[in-house]
């Protein structure tokens, strides 16, 4: 079972807290030992001085009144009694009449002379010291943890900003920069490693944007410069005498003209200047009319109809490219299916299974569902490289799927992105290529604007 990964913010905060706790524990032990050694040593020193005085008085046979001295006390700690029986003197904490005392003892002839001093206040002072050390350590650890969490949050936030900009660049927003926002978060004059990473990312993004813009300008310029002479050549070719040579020339010129128009369209999409002209349409009739205009033998199935808000011209362009690609590189039958997966909010008049029957046999979905259009052929399917990386310009060398300049699917993906739709490519389990376009339903009730006649 994988443990949940901690964020950098919490890793730094926990590390700082752990180090602070370790330092506080070591300092607390050192301070406790030093203070305890000094305090207990002072009590022991005073008790030993009383023991020397008691021994002197005992030797001269004078009274020991005023001294806490006892001969052969029964409460003397056994270890201290053993030490004295070996002719040595010593001290040890013990009890006397139920109270904590500091005992010192030494041989006095055949007896044991012992002197005691109250130890309760000393023990209480050491306990108070330990409590103060523990409280100070907790307070210091909390303060350091909060400070570490604050600093880690600032670093994490700046790294998060850099990562968000990197994701925007990956998604195609080449104008995204860490720049001013990152400097504002870090503070003026920040020159740390995070700022260096942000500056490096901005540098890479700027270099990438410059190269792509240069490529886009080159493509647009080449396509634009080719358009005018191609138009003239096409007009001139019409003056050639009828025959096979004229057909071949016109066929190649039309192919070159389509390539030029495709390059111009790609350059406009890449520049980000394309804006959709949205309106609401019934998807089923719109798909039928678009496919029928191509003149190919294509089956259109409307399983469940829906009203979508889209740009009709761009949607027709996407469908045209997908259907033509299926006919050129796949095998019949080519089927275009309009459907809305289950799970949406039922519309008024829906049947118990959530679908509304239409007079033409199709079914209309509620406005909260995402309609899909699937274009499928029954050929060898899309190549693995296309499935992994998506359509690539001028790369259609997959075995069994024909040859071409490879811009049709690229344009379809670009136009789908302009519309905010999702276009995916898969292969059917039983064979054949599948392109699935997921559209956006209009907000609110399913209106019938922009109706496309059959």
C-alpha positions in Angstrom: 0.0 0.0 0.0 1.5 3.3 -1.1 1.8 6.1 1.5 0.4 9.5 0.5 3.2 11.7 -0.6 3.9 14.8 1.6 4.2 18.2 -0.1 7.5 20.1 0.0 5.8 22.5 2.4 5.2 19.9 5.0 8.5 18.1 4.5 10.3 21.3 5.3 8.1 22.2 8.2 8.4 18.7 9.7 12.2 18.6 9.2 12.6 22.0 10.9 10.3 20.9 13.8 12.2 17.6 14.2 15.5 19.4 14.3 14.2 22.0 16.8 12.8 19.3 19.0 16.1 17.4 19.0 18.1 20.5 19.8 15.6 21.4 22.6 15.8 17.9 24.0 19.7 18.0 24.1 19.8 21.5 25.6 17.2 20.5 28.1 19.1 17.5 29.3 22.3 19.5 29.5 20.7 22.4 31.4 19.0 19.9 33.8 22.2 18.0 34.5 24.2 21.2 35.1 21.6 22.8 37.4 21.0 19.5 39.2 24.7 18.9 39.7 25.1 22.4 41.1 22.1 22.4 43.3 22.6 18.9 44.7 26.3 19.6 45.1 25.6 22.6 47.2 23.2 20.6 49.5 25.8 17.8 49.7 28.5 20.3 50.5 26.5 21.8 53.4 25.6 18.4 54.7 29.2 17.2 54.7 30.2 20.3 56.6 27.6 19.4 59.2 28.9 15.8 59.3 32.5 17.0 60.0 31.2 19.2 62.8 29.1 16.3 64.3 32.1 14.0 64.2 34.3 16.6 66.0 31.6 17.0 68.7 31.2 13.3 69.0 34.9 12.8 69.5 35.1 15.4 72.2 31.9 14.1 73.8 30.1 17.3 73.6 26.5 17.9 72.8 25.4 17.9 69.1 22.3 19.9 69.7 21.4 22.1 66.7 22.8 19.5 64.2 20.6 17.0 62.4 22.9 14.1 63.4 21.8 10.5 64.3 23.9 7.5 65.4 23.1 4.3 63.6 19.8 5.5 62.1 17.6 2.7 60.9 16.4 4.6 57.8 19.9 5.1 56.4 20.0 3.7 52.9 21.6 0.2 52.8 24.2 1.1 50.2 25.4 4.1 52.2 25.5 1.9 55.4 27.6 -0.6 53.5 30.0 2.1 52.3 30.5 3.4 55.9 31.2 -0.2 57.2 34.0 -0.3 54.7 35.6 2.8 56.5 34.5 5.4 53.9 32.1 8.3 54.0 29.5 9.2 51.4 26.1 10.8 50.7 22.9 9.7 49.3 19.3 10.9 48.9 16.8 8.9 51.1 13.9 9.3 53.5 13.7 10.2 57.2 10.4 10.1 59.0 8.6 10.0 55.7 10.4 13.1 54.2 13.0 13.3 51.5 16.4 14.1 52.9 20.1 14.2 51.9 22.0 11.7 54.1 25.8 11.9 54.7 27.5 9.3 56.9 30.9 8.4 58.1 32.4 5.9 60.7 32.3 7.0 64.3 34.2 4.3 66.2 32.1 1.1 66.0 29.0 3.2 65.0 27.7 5.2 62.1 27.4 8.9 62.4 24.8 10.2 59.9 23.7 13.8 59.3 20.6 14.6 57.2 19.4 17.8 55.5 15.9 18.5 54.0 15.8 17.7 50.3 12.1 18.3 49.5 12.6 21.9 48.4 15.6 20.9 46.3 13.6 18.1 44.6 10.7 20.5 44.0 13.0 23.1 42.5 14.4 20.5 40.1 10.9 19.5 39.1 9.9 23.1 38.5 13.1 23.5 36.4 12.2 20.4 34.3 8.7 21.8 33.8 10.1 25.2 32.7 12.5 23.5 30.3 9.8 21.3 28.8 7.4 24.3 28.4 10.2 26.4 26.8 11.1 23.6 24.5 7.4 23.1 23.4 7.0 26.9 22.9 10.3 27.1 20.9 9.4 24.1 18.8 5.9 25.5 18.0 7.4 28.9 17.1 10.1 27.4 14.9 7.5 25.0 13.3 5.2 27.9 12.4 8.1 29.9 11.1 9.3 26.9 9.1 5.8 26.3 7.8 5.5 30.0 6.7 8.9 29.9 4.9 8.1 26.6 3.4 4.7 27.9 2.2 6.4 30.8 0.5 8.8 28.5 -1.3 6.1 26.0 -2.1 3.8 28.7 -3.4 6.6 30.1 -5.7 7.4 26.6 -7.0 3.6 26.0 -7.5 3.4 29.2 -9.6 6.4 28.0 -11.6 4.8 24.6 -12.1 1.4 26.2 -13.1 3.2 28.3 -15.7 5.0 25.2 -17.0 1.7 23.4 -17.4 0.2 26.4 -19.2 3.1 26.3 -21.6 2.7 22.6 -22.1 -1.0 23.2 -22.9 0.0 25.6 -25.6 0.0 29.0 -23.9 3.4 30.2 -25.0 2.7 33.7 -23.6 2.7 32.4 -20.0 5.6 33.6 -17.9 6.5 33.4 -14.2 8.0 36.8 -14.5 6.3 39.6 -12.6 4.0 37.4 -10.6 6.8 35.2 -9.3 8.9 38.3 -8.4 5.9 39.8 -6.5 5.5 36.5 -4.5 9.2 36.3 -3.8 9.7 40.0 -3.0 11.9 42.5 -4.8 15.5 41.6 -5.4 15.0 37.8 -4.9 18.0 35.9 -6.3 17.5 32.5 -4.8 17.4 29.1 -6.5 13.6 29.3 -7.0 14.0 32.6 -8.8 16.7 31.0 -10.9 14.4 28.1 -11.9 11.6 30.6 -12.8 14.0 32.7 -14.9 15.3 29.6 -16.7 11.7 28.5 -17.4 10.8 32.0 -18.8 13.9 31.8 -20.9 13.0 28.4 -22.3 9.4 29.5 -23.0 10.6 32.7 -24.7 13.0 30.8 -26.9 10.4 28.1 -27.7 7.8 30.8 -28.5 10.3 32.6 -30.8 11.1 29.5 -32.7 7.5 28.5 -33.1 6.4 31.9 -34.2 9.2 31.9 -36.8 8.0 28.6 -38.0 4.4 29.8 -38.2 5.4 32.9 -40.1 7.5 30.9 -42.5 4.6 28.4 -43.1 2.1 31.2 -43.5 4.4 33.2 -45.8 5.2 30.2 -48.0 1.5 29.2 -48.2 0.5 32.8 -48.9 3.1 33.3 -51.6 2.1 30.0 -53.3 -1.6 30.8 -53.3 -1.5 33.6 -55.9 0.7 31.7 -58.5 -1.3 28.5 -57.9 -4.6 30.3 -58.6 -3.1 31.6 -61.9 -1.8 28.2 -62.9 -5.1 26.6 -62.2 -6.9 29.2 -64.4 -4.3 28.7 -67.1 -4.6 24.9 -66.9 -8.3 25.2 -67.8 -7.1 26.5 -71.3 -5.3 23.3 -72.1 -6.9 21.0 -74.6 -9.0 18.3 -73.1 -7.4 15.0 -72.5 -5.5 12.8 -70.0 -2.6 15.3 -69.6 -5.0 18.1 -68.6 -6.7 15.8 -66.1 -3.4 14.9 -64.5 -2.2 18.5 -64.3 -5.5 19.7 -62.9 -5.5 16.9 -60.3 -2.0 17.7 -59.1 -2.7 21.4 -59.1 -5.8 20.9 -57.0 -3.9 18.7 -54.6 -1.2 21.4 -54.3 -3.9 24.1 -53.9 -5.6 22.1 -51.0 -2.2 21.7 -49.4 -1.6 25.4 -49.5 -5.0 26.1 -48.0 -4.4 23.6 -45.3 -1.1 25.2 -44.4 -2.8 28.6 -44.2 -5.5 27.2 -41.9 -2.9 25.5 -39.7 -0.9 28.8 -39.4 -4.1 30.6 -38.4 -4.9 28.0 -35.8 -1.4 28.0 -34.4 -1.4 31.8 -34.1 -4.4 31.6 -31.8 -6.2 34.2 -33.8 -9.2 31.9 -34.6 -12.4 32.6 -32.8 -15.6 30.5 -33.1 -18.9 31.9 -34.2 -21.2 30.0 -31.9 -24.9 29.2 -32.3 -27.2 26.4 -31.3 -27.9 23.5 -33.7 -29.5 20.2 -33.8 -26.6 17.8 -34.1 -28.2 15.0 -36.0 -29.4 17.0 -39.0 -26.2 19.0 -39.1 -24.0 15.8 -39.2 -26.3 14.3 -41.9 -26.0 17.3 -44.1 -22.3 17.6 -43.7 -21.6 14.0 -44.5 -24.0 14.0 -47.4 -22.2 17.0 -49.0 -19.0 14.9 -49.3 -20.6 12.5 -51.8 -19.1 9.4 -50.3 -21.0 6.3 -49.3 -21.1 7.0 -45.5 -23.7 5.7 -43.1 -25.0 8.1 -40.5 -26.6 6.8 -37.3 -28.4 9.1 -34.9 -28.8 7.0 -31.7 -29.6 9.9 -29.5 -29.9 13.5 -30.8 -29.0 16.7 -28.9 -28.8 20.4 -29.4 -25.2 21.7 -29.3 -23.7 25.2 -29.3 -21.0 25.2 -31.9 -19.5 26.9 -34.9 -21.2 25.2 -37.9 -18.4 25.9 -40.4 -15.7 24.5 -38.1 -17.7 21.5 -37.1 -18.3 20.7 -40.7 -14.6 21.1 -41.4 -13.8 18.6 -38.6 -16.4 16.0 -39.8 -15.2 16.4 -43.4 -11.6 15.7 -42.5 -12.4 12.7 -40.3 -14.8 11.1 -42.9 -12.3 11.7 -45.8 -9.5 10.3 -43.7 -11.6 7.2 -43.0 -12.4 6.7 -46.7 -8.8 7.3 -47.9 -7.0 5.3 -45.4 -9.5 2.8 -44.0 -12.0 0.4 -45.5 -15.8 0.4 -45.8 -18.2 0.6 -44.2 -17.6 4.1 -42.8 -20.1 4.8 -40.1 -20.8 8.2 -38.4 -22.7 7.8 -35.1 -24.3 10.6 -33.1 -25.1 9.7 -29.5 -25.2 11.1 -26.0 -23.9 8.7 -23.3 -26.3 8.0 -20.4 -25.9 9.9 -17.2 -27.3 13.3 -18.1 -30.3 15.0 -16.6 -33.5 13.8 -18.3 -35.3 16.4 -20.3 -39.1 17.0 -20.1 -40.9 14.3 -22.1 -38.2 11.7 -21.8 -39.0 8.1 -21.7 -38.4 6.1 -18.5 -34.9 5.2 -19.7 -34.0 8.9 -20.0 -34.4 9.3 -23.7 -37.0 11.2 -25.7 -38.4 9.7 -28.9 -38.4 12.0 -32.0 -40.6 11.6 -35.0 -37.7 10.6 -37.2 -36.8 7.7 -34.9 -33.8 9.5 -33.2 -33.7 10.4 -29.6 -33.0 13.7 -28.0 -30.9 14.1 -24.8 -31.2 16.6 -22.0 -29.0 19.7 -22.1 -26.6 18.6 -19.3 -25.1 15.7 -21.3 -22.1 15.7 -23.6 -23.0 14.7 -27.1 -20.4 12.7 -29.1 -19.9 12.1 -32.8 -18.0 8.9 -33.7 -16.4 8.4 -37.1 -15.4 4.8 -37.6 -14.0 2.7 -40.5 -13.2 -1.0 -40.7 -9.7 -0.8 -41.9 -6.3 -1.6 -40.2 -6.9 1.1 -37.6 -4.7 4.0 -36.5 -1.0 3.4 -36.1 0.4 3.1 -32.6 2.5 6.3 -32.9 -0.6 8.3 -33.7 -2.5 6.8 -30.7 0.5 7.7 -28.4 1.4 11.1 -29.7 -1.7 12.3 -31.7 -1.7 13.4 -35.4 1.7 14.7 -36.7 2.0 16.9 -39.7 3.3 15.2 -42.9 3.5 11.8 -41.2 1.1 9.3 -42.7 3.5 6.4 -43.4 1.5 3.8 -41.4 1.4 0.5 -43.3 -2.0 -0.1 -44.8 -3.4 3.4 -44.3 -2.3 5.0 -47.5 -0.1 8.1 -48.1 -0.8 11.8 -47.8 0.5 15.0 -46.3 -1.1 14.3 -42.9 -2.7 17.7 -42.3 -6.3 16.6 -42.2 -6.3 15.1 -38.7 -4.0 17.9 -37.5 -6.6 20.5 -38.7 -9.4 18.5 -37.1 -7.6 18.5 -33.8 -6.9 22.2 -34.1 -10.4 23.2 -35.0 -11.8 21.0 -32.1 -9.5 22.9 -29.7 -10.8 26.2 -31.1 -14.4 25.0 -30.3 -13.3 23.7 -26.9 -14.2 20.2 -27.8 -12.3 17.0 -27.2 -11.2 14.9 -30.2 -9.7 11.5 -29.4 -8.4 8.6 -31.6 -8.7 4.9 -30.7 -9.0 1.6 -32.5 -12.1 -0.5 -32.1 -11.7 -3.9 -30.4 -13.0 -5.7 -33.5 -10.8 -3.7 -35.9 -11.0 -0.3 -37.5 -10.1 3.3 -36.6 -12.4 5.3 -34.3 -12.3 9.1 -34.0 -14.6 10.4 -31.2 -15.5 14.1 -31.0 -17.1 15.2 -27.7 -19.1 18.4 -28.0 -20.5 20.9 -25.6 -24.3 21.1 -25.0 -25.7 24.7 -24.7 -26.5 26.0 -21.2 -30.1 26.1 -20.1 -33.1 24.6 -21.9 -32.5 22.7 -25.1 -33.5 25.4 -27.6 -33.9 24.8 -31.4 -32.0 27.7 -32.8 -30.0 27.4 -36.0 -32.0 24.4 -37.2 -30.3 22.7 -40.1 -32.8 21.3 -42.6 -32.4 17.7 -43.8 
